[in-house]
Every structure is written in structure tokens, then in C-alpha cells.
Amino acid sequence: MKYEYWFAALRGLSCKKKVFLRSKVVSAAELYYIEETTLKKWGVEEKDRRTILESVKGWNPETEYDR
């Protein structure tokens, strides 16, 4: 559930892009741990890849979810 919280709180991606990403993965946790090469293979734009990867770097699933 904490990864779903991360994905819902992710800023900088449109709802349409989030729906596309969720159609590609089983869970938000899978997206949280995804590699940039996979995002690139799916055709995700560079700025959106950067948004996702930067969000992962700056977000701690344990502390953020417990707030």
C-alpha cells in the first residue's frame, strides 16, 4: 500500500500517463523499483522518466507512508 501512496502522490505526471504506466505493471511497487531502460523501452518521455526516478530517490516508503 505504501507504494500506491507514492504513486498517487507523484507530481508531474498527468492522469493519462499514470494510467498508461499502471497498465504496464502489476503493482506500484514494481514501478517504484523499475529501471530507466524499461521506461525508455515503453516510450516514456525523458522528462517523465526523470520525474519518476527523482521521486524514487527523494522518497522513503517507510517514513512517508507512516505520516
Secondary structure, DSSP 8 states (H G I E B T S, - for coil): -HHHHHHHH--S--HHHHHHHHHH-SSHHHHHT--HHHHHHTT--HHHHHHHHHHHHT--HHHHHH-
